[in-house]
Amino acid sequence: MLMDKVVSLLEPLLELSRVEIEAMVEVPPRPEMGDLAFPCFTLAKTMRRAPAVISAELAASLISPELRAEAAGPYINFYFKRTNMASAMLTGLADPQFGKLQIGAGKKMVIDMSSPNIAKPFGIGHLRSTVIGAALYRMYEEAGYTAESVNHLGDWGTQFGKQIAAYKRWGEDERLAKEPIKESLRLYVKFHDEEENDPSLGPEAREWFKKLEQGDEEAVSLWKYFVDISMQEFNRMYDRLGVKFDHVLGESYYIDQTDNTVTKLKQSGLLTESDEAMVVRLDEEGMPPCLIIKKDGTTIYPTRDLTTAYYRHEVMKADEVLYVVGAEQRLHFQQVFAVLAKMGEKWSEHFIHVPFGLMKFEGRKMSTRRGKVVFLEDVLDEAVERAAQIINEKNSNLQNAAEVAEQVGLGAIVFGDLKNHRLNEVDFSLEEALSFEGETGPYVQYTHARIQSLLSKANTNTDEEIQEASKSAADEHSEALQISDSAWAVMKHLSRYPEQLERGVRLKEPSVLARYVIDLAQLYNRFYHQEKILGSSKCERAYKLKLSEITSDRIKGILGLLGVQTPERM
C-alpha cells in the first residue's frame, strides 16, 4: 500500500530490487518527519556522492499526485496526500485478501510443538511451546505455507523405567484411578527422593526400561496405561486453549525405525565407542560427542530425534521443520543437526530449532523431579475466575458473562506469553496479564468489543454508507474530506500489517504481531477519544465507521492468529 507506492517510485531510479528497496525504507520516529523515509547512506558507496546530494537529486525526480518527496539531509521524507489516498486505502484495507502472503506457496512447514512428557502433569512450563508453536502454525498458513503441526510426545525413555519401578514399589491403584496424574507425579517425585538413599533404584529403573524396549508384556501394559491417562489430561488442556494437532506422534512411534538410523551411522563410519557406549564425535564442531547408544544397549533421545528427522524428510516430505523447544535444549539440537550434516544430509539445513526462554509463575520455577509444578489447569481456572470478577464489576448485566470470562481469562494468559520476545524469560503475573489497561490481552479484546458496540449503535452497512456519502458529496460539490492526524495514524498502521506478518514469519516471532496489535489498539483508542464519530457529517461519519470496522476486523484476525478469542461484548 503506502510502502508499495514509495518502492514503485524509487525502483526505476535505483539499481536495486524491490525487496532491497523495501528493506531500506523506514518509518520516521515522528509524524512531522513524514509517513515514510528512505536513507541514502548505502547509495553513497555505489553512486560516489554524498548521501545528502543523492537525496536531493532523487527527491527532485519523485513526482506523484499521491505524495510529495522532500530531501532532509541524507534522507528522503515522503508525505502522502491523505485526501487523495483515503478512499483507495479504505477499499484496500477492507479487502479480505489484504495481508495474506504467498511467500510460502508450494512449501510444507512442519512444526514440532508442545511435546509434553507422559505421566507428568501439564504444567504452565508447557504453555510456551504450545502457544508459540500454535501461533507460528497459523502465521505460516497466513503466509501461504502448508503447515502441519506435530505433538512429539515424550512417551519413551528412561523416565518410564523410573515410573514403572516407582509404581511397582509404592503404587496404589485406588489413588491412581482417582487422580491419575497427581498420583503419577507423587510416584515420580518419591522415586527421586528415595534414589538418594537407595542405590538399587537406578539399576531397577534401567532394567524396567530395557524390558519395555524388548516388548515385555507387563512393562508395555503399564506404559500404555500411563500414556492413556496422560493423553486425557493433555487433551482437556488443548481443548480449552483451542489447540489442535495434525499429528500426535510420540517418540515411541519411531522406536522400530531407530535400527535403520544406527545402521546408517555405522555405514557412514561416524559411530565410535566411548566408555562402552556408541557416540558420534563432534570435536571439529566444538561440541561434546553425541550419544547414540548407551552402555546398556538402549537408545537415547538423540537417536530418536535423528530417526524422527529422517521420517519428516522422507515420509512427511517437509521442506522445513521448526522445533519449538526451550532454549535449554539448544546443545541437543546443535548436536542432532551436526550429526545429520556429517552424514551428508543437505536437507537438514532447513531443520531449525526455535528456542524460547524459561517461564516462571509469579517468581516460582518449575521442577517435576521435586514436585514443584504449577499446574496449567489451576492457572487457567484462576485466570477465568478473576476475569469473571472483573467483568461483573464492569458490566454486571452482561448476558454471556461465563463465556466471556473464559475467553478473557484464557486470552490474558496466551497473550501475556506471546507479547514477550520468545527468547526472554517470562515471570508470569496474573494480575498484570488480566489488566484492562496497558499492553494486555484484555485491553486489546476490549478495544474490539468497544468498536463492535459503536457499530451496533450506528446500525448501518458501512459500505453502503460510504457509497451514499460519496455520491452526496459529489452532487453537492462538498469540500474534500479532511483526514485527521489520529485517523491517519490508524490507517497507516493498518497498511503495515503485511510487512509485520512477513517479519513475524521470517523471525519466527509471534511477539511481532502481538506488539503490532497492541499499537493498533492504542492508536484506535486515541482516535476514538479525539474524534466525534456518530455525530459527524455524513461523509466523515461514513469513513470513520468504515475505519472502525476495518480496525475491528484486523484486531480479531490477529488475535485469532495468536490463539485469542474476541468477545463481541465485554
C-alpha positions as CSV (number, residue, x, y, z in Angstrom):
1,M,0.0,0.0,0.0
2,L,2.0,3.1,1.2
3,M,5.2,1.1,1.0
4,D,4.3,-0.2,-2.5
5,K,3.8,3.4,-3.7
6,V,7.2,4.5,-2.4
7,V,9.0,1.4,-3.7
8,S,7.4,1.8,-7.2
9,L,8.6,5.4,-7.4
10,L,12.2,4.6,-6.3
11,E,12.7,1.4,-8.3
12,P,13.1,3.0,-11.8
13,L,15.7,5.4,-10.3
14,L,17.9,2.9,-8.5
15,E,19.8,-0.2,-9.4
16,L,18.2,-2.1,-6.6
17,S,15.4,-4.8,-6.4
18,R,12.0,-4.1,-4.9
19,V,13.0,-6.3,-1.9
20,E,16.2,-4.4,-1.4
21,I,14.4,-1.0,-1.5
22,E,11.7,-2.2,0.8
23,A,14.2,-3.3,3.3
24,M,15.7,0.2,3.4
25,V,12.5,2.2,3.7
26,E,11.9,3.3,7.3
27,V,9.1,4.6,9.4
28,P,10.1,8.0,10.8
29,P,10.1,8.4,14.6
30,R,7.8,11.5,14.4
31,P,4.8,12.2,12.1
32,E,6.2,15.6,11.1
33,M,9.2,13.8,9.6
34,G,6.9,12.2,7.0
35,D,4.9,9.0,6.6
36,L,7.9,7.0,5.3
37,A,11.6,7.8,4.8
38,F,14.4,6.5,2.6
39,P,18.0,6.8,3.8
40,C,20.7,7.3,1.1
41,F,23.8,6.2,3.1
42,T,24.1,2.9,1.3
43,L,23.7,4.5,-2.1
44,A,26.8,6.7,-1.5
45,K,29.1,3.8,-1.9
46,T,28.0,3.0,-5.4
47,M,26.9,6.4,-6.7
48,R,30.1,8.1,-5.3
49,R,28.3,11.1,-4.0
50,A,27.4,12.4,-0.5
51,P,24.1,11.0,0.8
52,A,22.6,14.5,1.1
53,V,23.4,15.2,-2.6
54,I,21.8,11.9,-3.6
55,S,18.7,12.5,-1.5
56,A,18.2,16.0,-3.1
57,E,18.6,14.6,-6.6
58,L,16.2,11.7,-6.1
59,A,13.6,13.9,-4.3
60,A,13.5,16.2,-7.3
61,S,12.7,13.3,-9.6
62,L,10.0,11.8,-7.4
63,I,6.8,13.3,-8.6
64,S,3.3,11.8,-7.8
65,P,-0.2,13.1,-7.3
66,E,-0.4,11.0,-4.2
67,L,2.6,12.2,-2.3
68,R,5.4,14.7,-2.1
69,A,9.0,13.8,-1.5
70,E,11.3,16.1,0.4
71,A,15.1,15.9,0.9
72,A,16.1,16.2,4.6
73,G,19.9,15.8,4.8
74,P,20.7,12.2,3.8
75,Y,17.0,11.2,3.9
76,I,14.1,11.5,1.6
77,N,10.9,12.0,3.6
78,F,7.6,11.0,1.9
79,Y,4.4,12.8,2.8
80,F,1.2,11.2,1.4
81,K,-1.8,13.4,0.4
82,R,-4.4,12.0,2.8
83,T,-7.5,13.1,0.9
84,N,-6.2,11.6,-2.4
85,M,-5.3,8.3,-0.6
86,A,-8.1,7.8,1.9
87,S,-10.8,6.2,-0.3
88,A,-8.4,3.8,-2.1
89,M,-6.7,2.9,1.2
90,L,-10.0,2.0,2.9
91,T,-11.0,-0.1,0.0
92,G,-7.7,-1.9,0.0
93,L,-7.6,-2.4,3.8
94,A,-11.1,-3.8,3.7
95,D,-10.2,-6.5,1.2
96,P,-10.3,-9.9,2.9
97,Q,-7.1,-10.9,0.9
98,F,-5.2,-7.9,2.2
99,G,-2.3,-9.2,4.3
100,K,-2.5,-12.8,3.1
101,L,1.0,-13.5,1.7
102,Q,2.3,-16.1,-0.7
103,I,5.9,-16.3,0.4
104,G,5.4,-19.9,1.4
105,A,3.4,-21.0,-1.6
106,G,4.2,-24.6,-2.5
107,K,6.2,-25.2,0.7
108,K,5.4,-27.6,3.5
109,M,6.3,-26.4,7.0
110,V,6.2,-29.0,9.8
111,I,6.1,-27.5,13.3
112,D,7.1,-29.7,16.3
113,M,5.4,-28.1,19.3
114,S,4.1,-28.7,22.8
115,S,5.5,-32.2,23.3
116,P,4.8,-32.8,27.0
117,N,6.1,-35.8,28.8
118,I,3.8,-38.7,29.5
119,A,2.9,-39.4,33.2
120,K,3.8,-35.8,34.1
121,P,1.3,-33.0,34.7
122,F,0.7,-30.4,32.1
123,G,2.5,-27.6,33.9
124,I,2.5,-24.0,32.9
125,G,6.0,-24.5,31.7
126,H,4.5,-26.4,28.7
127,L,2.4,-23.3,27.8
128,R,5.2,-21.6,25.9
129,S,5.9,-24.4,23.4
130,T,2.2,-24.9,22.9
131,V,1.1,-21.3,22.3
132,I,4.2,-20.2,20.4
133,G,4.0,-23.2,18.2
134,A,0.3,-22.8,17.5
135,A,0.7,-19.1,16.7
136,L,3.6,-19.9,14.3
137,Y,1.4,-22.6,12.7
138,R,-1.4,-20.1,12.0
139,M,1.1,-17.4,10.9
140,Y,2.8,-19.7,8.4
141,E,-0.6,-20.7,7.0
142,E,-1.5,-17.0,6.6
143,A,1.8,-16.5,4.7
144,G,0.9,-19.2,2.2
145,Y,2.7,-22.2,3.6
146,T,1.1,-25.6,4.0
147,A,1.7,-26.0,7.7
148,E,1.4,-29.3,9.7
149,S,1.7,-29.4,13.5
150,V,3.2,-32.4,15.3
151,N,2.9,-33.2,19.0
152,H,6.1,-35.1,19.6
153,L,5.1,-36.6,22.9
154,G,7.8,-37.6,25.4
155,D,6.4,-41.1,25.7
156,W,9.7,-43.1,25.7
157,G,12.9,-43.1,27.6
158,T,14.5,-44.0,30.9
159,Q,11.9,-42.0,32.9
160,F,9.4,-44.7,32.1
161,G,11.7,-47.2,33.8
162,K,11.6,-44.9,36.8
163,Q,7.8,-44.5,36.6
164,I,7.2,-48.3,36.4
165,A,9.7,-49.1,39.2
166,A,8.1,-46.5,41.4
167,Y,4.6,-47.9,40.6
168,K,5.7,-51.5,41.4
169,R,7.1,-50.4,44.8
170,W,4.7,-47.8,46.0
171,G,1.8,-47.6,43.6
172,E,-1.8,-47.6,44.9
173,D,-4.4,-48.4,42.2
174,E,-7.2,-46.7,44.1
175,R,-5.3,-43.4,44.2
176,L,-4.2,-43.8,40.5
177,A,-7.8,-44.3,39.5
178,K,-9.0,-41.2,41.4
179,E,-6.2,-38.7,40.5
180,P,-4.0,-40.4,37.9
181,I,-1.7,-37.5,37.0
182,K,-1.2,-36.3,40.5
183,E,-0.5,-39.8,41.7
184,S,1.9,-40.4,38.8
185,L,3.7,-37.3,39.9
186,R,3.8,-38.4,43.5
187,L,5.4,-41.7,42.5
188,Y,7.9,-39.9,40.2
189,V,8.9,-37.5,43.0
190,K,9.1,-40.3,45.5
191,F,11.5,-42.2,43.2
192,H,13.9,-39.3,43.1
193,D,13.7,-38.7,46.8
194,E,14.3,-42.4,47.6
195,E,17.0,-42.8,45.0
196,E,19.4,-40.6,47.0
197,N,19.4,-43.2,49.8
198,D,18.7,-46.4,47.9
199,P,21.3,-47.2,45.2
200,S,19.3,-50.2,43.9
201,L,16.6,-47.9,42.4
202,G,18.7,-46.7,39.5
203,P,19.6,-50.2,38.1
204,E,16.0,-51.3,38.8
205,A,14.6,-48.5,36.7
206,R,17.1,-49.1,33.9
207,E,16.1,-52.8,33.9
208,W,12.4,-51.9,33.5
209,F,13.1,-49.6,30.6
210,K,15.2,-52.3,28.9
211,K,12.2,-54.7,29.4
212,L,10.0,-52.0,27.8
213,E,12.3,-51.7,24.8
214,Q,12.3,-55.5,24.4
215,G,8.5,-55.7,24.5
216,D,8.0,-57.2,27.9
217,E,4.2,-57.7,28.3
218,E,3.9,-56.2,31.8
219,A,6.2,-53.3,31.1
220,V,4.3,-52.4,27.8
221,S,0.9,-52.7,29.6
222,L,1.9,-50.3,32.3
223,W,3.5,-47.9,29.8
224,K,0.2,-47.9,27.8
225,Y,-1.8,-47.1,30.9
226,F,0.4,-44.1,31.7
227,V,0.1,-42.9,28.1
228,D,-3.7,-43.2,28.2
229,I,-4.3,-41.3,31.4
230,S,-1.8,-38.6,30.4
231,M,-3.5,-38.0,27.0
232,Q,-6.8,-37.5,28.7
233,E,-5.2,-34.7,30.8
234,F,-3.4,-33.1,27.8
235,N,-6.4,-33.2,25.5
236,R,-8.5,-31.3,28.1
237,M,-5.9,-28.6,28.2
238,Y,-5.6,-28.4,24.4
239,D,-9.4,-28.2,24.0
240,R,-9.5,-25.2,26.4
241,L,-6.6,-23.5,24.6
242,G,-8.1,-24.2,21.2
243,V,-5.0,-26.0,20.0
244,K,-5.3,-28.9,17.5
245,F,-2.6,-31.1,16.0
246,D,-2.3,-32.6,12.6
247,H,-0.2,-35.4,14.0
248,V,0.3,-36.8,17.5
249,L,3.4,-38.9,17.1
250,G,5.4,-39.6,20.3
251,E,9.0,-40.8,20.5
252,S,7.7,-44.4,20.7
253,Y,6.3,-44.2,17.2
254,Y,9.9,-44.2,15.8
255,I,11.3,-46.9,18.0
256,D,11.2,-49.6,15.3
257,Q,12.9,-47.3,12.9
258,T,15.9,-46.4,15.1
259,D,17.9,-49.5,13.9
260,N,17.9,-48.0,10.4
261,T,19.4,-44.8,11.8
262,V,22.1,-46.7,13.7
263,T,22.9,-48.7,10.5
264,K,23.2,-45.5,8.5
265,L,25.6,-44.1,11.2
266,K,27.7,-47.3,11.1
267,Q,27.8,-47.3,7.3
268,S,28.9,-43.6,7.4
269,G,31.8,-44.5,9.7
270,L,30.7,-41.9,12.2
271,L,30.0,-44.2,15.2
272,T,32.8,-44.8,17.6
273,E,32.9,-46.5,21.0
274,S,33.4,-44.4,24.2
275,D,33.2,-45.9,27.7
276,E,31.2,-48.9,26.3
277,A,28.7,-46.6,24.7
278,M,28.4,-45.6,21.0
279,V,28.8,-41.9,20.1
280,V,29.4,-39.6,17.1
281,R,32.3,-37.3,17.8
282,L,31.8,-33.6,17.1
283,D,35.2,-32.3,18.0
284,E,35.5,-30.3,14.8
285,E,32.2,-28.6,15.5
286,G,33.4,-27.7,19.0
287,M,30.7,-29.8,20.7
288,P,30.8,-32.8,23.0
289,P,30.1,-36.2,21.5
290,C,26.5,-37.1,20.6
291,L,25.5,-40.2,22.5
292,I,23.7,-42.7,20.2
293,I,23.6,-46.0,22.2
294,K,24.1,-46.2,25.9
295,K,26.3,-48.8,27.5
296,D,23.3,-50.9,28.4
297,G,22.4,-51.1,24.7
298,T,19.3,-48.9,24.9
299,T,18.7,-45.9,22.6
300,I,18.6,-42.3,23.8
301,Y,16.6,-39.3,22.6
302,P,19.3,-38.0,20.1
303,T,18.9,-41.4,18.3
304,R,15.2,-41.0,18.3
305,D,15.4,-37.3,17.1
306,L,17.7,-38.4,14.3
307,T,15.2,-41.0,13.3
308,T,12.3,-38.5,13.5
309,A,14.2,-36.1,11.3
310,Y,14.5,-38.8,8.6
311,Y,10.8,-39.6,8.9
312,R,9.8,-35.9,8.5
313,H,12.0,-35.6,5.4
314,E,11.3,-38.9,3.7
315,V,7.7,-39.6,4.7
316,M,6.2,-36.2,5.6
317,K,8.1,-34.5,2.7
318,A,8.7,-31.4,4.8
319,D,10.5,-28.5,3.1
320,E,11.3,-27.0,6.6
321,V,10.9,-28.2,10.1
322,L,10.7,-26.0,13.2
323,Y,11.4,-27.4,16.6
324,V,9.6,-25.2,19.1
325,V,11.6,-26.3,22.2
326,G,13.1,-24.5,25.2
327,A,16.5,-22.8,24.9
328,E,17.9,-25.3,27.5
329,Q,17.8,-27.9,24.7
330,R,20.0,-25.8,22.3
331,L,23.1,-28.0,22.5
332,H,21.0,-31.1,21.9
333,F,19.6,-29.8,18.6
334,Q,23.0,-28.4,17.6
335,Q,24.4,-31.9,18.0
336,V,21.5,-33.6,16.2
337,F,21.8,-31.2,13.2
338,A,25.6,-31.5,13.2
339,V,25.3,-35.3,13.0
340,L,22.9,-35.1,10.1
341,A,25.3,-32.6,8.4
342,K,28.2,-35.0,8.9
343,M,26.1,-37.7,7.3
344,G,25.7,-35.5,4.2
345,E,22.0,-34.8,4.6
346,K,21.7,-31.3,3.0
347,W,18.0,-31.1,3.8
348,S,18.9,-30.8,7.5
349,E,19.9,-27.2,6.8
350,H,16.2,-26.4,6.8
351,F,15.6,-28.1,10.2
352,I,15.6,-25.3,12.7
353,H,15.4,-25.1,16.5
354,V,13.1,-22.3,17.6
355,P,14.1,-21.8,21.2
356,F,12.3,-19.9,23.9
357,G,13.2,-18.7,27.5
358,L,12.0,-20.3,30.7
359,M,8.7,-19.4,32.3
360,K,8.2,-18.7,36.0
361,F,4.9,-18.2,37.6
362,E,4.9,-15.2,39.9
363,G,8.5,-16.0,40.8
364,R,8.3,-19.8,41.0
365,K,10.3,-22.1,38.7
366,M,9.0,-25.5,37.6
367,S,10.7,-28.7,38.7
368,T,8.9,-32.0,38.1
369,R,11.5,-34.1,39.9
370,R,10.9,-32.2,43.1
371,G,7.2,-31.9,42.5
372,K,7.3,-28.1,42.4
373,V,4.8,-27.9,39.5
374,V,2.4,-25.1,38.8
375,F,-0.5,-27.0,37.1
376,L,-1.7,-25.2,34.0
377,E,-5.3,-26.1,34.7
378,D,-5.1,-24.4,38.1
379,V,-3.7,-21.3,36.4
380,L,-6.4,-21.3,33.7
381,D,-9.2,-21.7,36.3
382,E,-7.8,-18.9,38.5
383,A,-7.5,-16.6,35.4
384,V,-11.1,-17.3,34.4
385,E,-12.3,-16.7,38.0
386,R,-10.5,-13.4,38.3
387,A,-11.7,-12.4,34.8
388,A,-15.3,-13.1,35.9
389,Q,-14.9,-10.9,38.9
390,I,-13.6,-8.0,36.8
391,I,-16.3,-8.4,34.2
392,N,-19.0,-8.4,36.9
393,E,-17.6,-5.2,38.3
394,K,-17.5,-3.5,34.9
395,N,-20.7,-4.9,33.4
396,S,-22.9,-6.9,35.8
397,N,-25.7,-7.2,33.2
398,L,-23.6,-9.0,30.6
399,Q,-25.7,-11.9,29.3
400,N,-23.0,-14.5,28.4
401,A,-20.6,-13.5,31.3
402,A,-19.3,-17.0,31.9
403,E,-18.4,-17.5,28.3
404,V,-16.7,-14.1,28.1
405,A,-14.8,-14.7,31.3
406,E,-13.4,-17.9,29.8
407,Q,-12.3,-16.0,26.6
408,V,-10.8,-13.1,28.6
409,G,-9.1,-15.3,31.2
410,L,-7.5,-17.7,28.7
411,G,-6.8,-14.8,26.3
412,A,-4.9,-13.0,29.1
413,I,-2.6,-16.0,29.6
414,V,-1.9,-16.7,26.0
415,F,-1.4,-13.0,25.0
416,G,0.6,-12.4,28.2
417,D,3.0,-15.0,27.0
418,L,3.1,-14.1,23.3
419,K,3.7,-10.4,23.7
420,N,7.2,-11.3,25.1
421,H,10.1,-12.0,22.8
422,R,10.2,-15.7,22.8
423,L,13.9,-15.8,23.9
424,N,13.1,-13.7,27.0
425,E,12.5,-15.4,30.3
426,V,8.9,-14.8,31.5
427,D,7.9,-14.2,35.1
428,F,4.1,-14.5,34.6
429,S,1.9,-12.3,36.7
430,L,-1.9,-13.0,36.5
431,E,-2.7,-9.6,37.9
432,E,-0.7,-7.8,35.2
433,A,-2.0,-10.1,32.4
434,L,-5.7,-9.6,33.4
435,S,-5.5,-5.8,33.5
436,F,-7.8,-4.0,31.1
437,E,-5.2,-1.2,30.7
438,G,-1.7,-1.4,29.3
439,E,-0.2,-4.0,27.0
440,T,-2.5,-6.9,27.7
441,G,-4.9,-9.3,26.0
442,P,-8.0,-7.9,27.8
443,Y,-7.1,-4.3,26.7
444,V,-6.9,-5.4,23.0
445,Q,-10.1,-7.6,23.4
446,Y,-11.9,-4.6,25.0
447,T,-10.9,-2.4,22.0
448,H,-12.5,-4.9,19.7
449,A,-15.7,-5.0,21.8
450,R,-15.8,-1.2,22.0
451,I,-15.8,-1.0,18.2
452,Q,-18.5,-3.7,18.0
453,S,-20.6,-1.6,20.4
454,L,-20.0,1.5,18.2
455,L,-21.0,-0.3,15.0
456,S,-24.1,-1.7,16.7
457,K,-25.2,1.8,17.8
458,A,-24.6,3.1,14.2
459,N,-26.8,0.3,12.9
460,T,-25.6,0.6,9.3
461,N,-23.9,-1.1,6.4
462,T,-20.6,0.7,6.3
463,D,-20.1,0.0,2.6
464,E,-23.5,1.4,1.6
465,E,-23.0,4.4,3.9
466,I,-19.7,5.2,2.2
467,Q,-21.2,4.9,-1.3
468,E,-24.1,7.1,-0.3
469,A,-21.8,9.7,1.3
470,S,-19.5,9.8,-1.7
471,K,-22.4,10.3,-4.1
472,S,-23.9,13.0,-1.9
473,A,-20.6,14.8,-1.6
474,A,-20.1,14.8,-5.4
475,D,-23.7,16.1,-6.0
476,E,-23.3,18.9,-3.5
477,H,-19.7,19.7,-4.6
478,S,-18.6,19.4,-1.0
479,E,-15.1,20.2,0.2
480,A,-12.6,17.4,0.1
481,L,-12.7,15.0,3.1
482,Q,-10.3,16.0,5.8
483,I,-8.5,13.1,7.4
484,S,-7.4,13.9,11.0
485,D,-4.0,13.0,12.4
486,S,-5.4,10.4,14.7
487,A,-7.4,8.7,11.8
488,W,-4.4,8.8,9.5
489,A,-2.2,7.2,12.2
490,V,-4.6,4.3,12.4
491,M,-4.8,4.0,8.6
492,K,-1.0,4.0,8.2
493,H,-0.6,1.4,10.9
494,L,-3.2,-0.9,9.3
495,S,-1.4,-0.6,6.0
496,R,1.8,-2.0,7.6
497,Y,0.2,-5.3,8.5
498,P,1.6,-7.4,5.6
499,E,5.1,-6.2,6.5
500,Q,4.6,-7.2,10.1
501,L,3.3,-10.6,9.3
502,E,6.2,-11.2,6.9
503,R,8.6,-10.0,9.6
504,G,7.0,-12.3,12.3
505,V,7.2,-15.3,10.0
506,R,10.8,-14.5,9.0
507,L,11.9,-14.1,12.6
508,K,9.7,-16.9,13.8
509,E,8.4,-14.5,16.4
510,P,4.7,-14.2,17.3
511,S,5.5,-11.2,19.5
512,V,5.8,-9.1,16.4
513,L,2.1,-9.5,15.8
514,A,1.3,-9.1,19.5
515,R,3.1,-5.8,19.7
516,Y,1.6,-4.7,16.4
517,V,-1.9,-5.3,17.6
518,I,-1.2,-3.5,20.9
519,D,-0.1,-0.5,19.0
520,L,-3.2,-0.7,16.7
521,A,-5.5,-0.8,19.8
522,Q,-3.7,2.2,21.3
523,L,-3.9,4.2,18.1
524,Y,-7.6,3.4,17.6
525,N,-8.4,4.4,21.2
526,R,-6.7,7.7,20.7
527,F,-8.8,8.2,17.5
528,Y,-11.9,7.1,19.4
529,H,-11.4,9.6,22.2
530,Q,-10.4,12.5,20.0
531,E,-12.9,12.2,17.2
532,K,-16.7,12.6,17.1
533,I,-17.8,9.6,15.1
534,L,-21.6,9.1,15.2
535,G,-22.2,12.8,15.3
536,S,-20.0,13.7,12.4
537,S,-21.1,14.9,9.0
538,K,-22.5,12.3,6.6
539,C,-19.2,11.9,4.8
540,E,-17.0,11.9,7.9
541,R,-19.2,9.5,9.8
542,A,-19.1,7.1,6.9
543,Y,-15.3,6.9,6.6
544,K,-14.8,6.9,10.4
545,L,-17.2,3.9,10.8
546,K,-15.5,2.1,7.9
547,L,-12.1,2.7,9.5
548,S,-13.5,1.4,12.8
549,E,-14.9,-1.7,11.2
550,I,-11.6,-2.4,9.4
551,T,-9.7,-2.0,12.7
552,S,-12.1,-4.4,14.5
553,D,-11.7,-7.0,11.8
554,R,-7.9,-6.7,11.9
555,I,-7.8,-7.0,15.7
556,K,-10.0,-10.1,15.5
557,G,-7.8,-11.6,12.7
558,I,-4.5,-11.0,14.5
559,L,-5.8,-12.3,17.9
560,G,-7.1,-15.3,16.0
561,L,-3.6,-16.0,14.7
562,L,-2.3,-15.7,18.2
563,G,-4.9,-18.1,19.6
564,V,-7.0,-15.5,21.5
565,Q,-10.8,-15.2,21.1
566,T,-12.6,-11.9,20.7
567,P,-15.9,-11.3,22.6
568,E,-18.4,-9.1,20.9
569,R,-19.4,-7.6,24.3
570,M,-17.4,-7.2,27.5
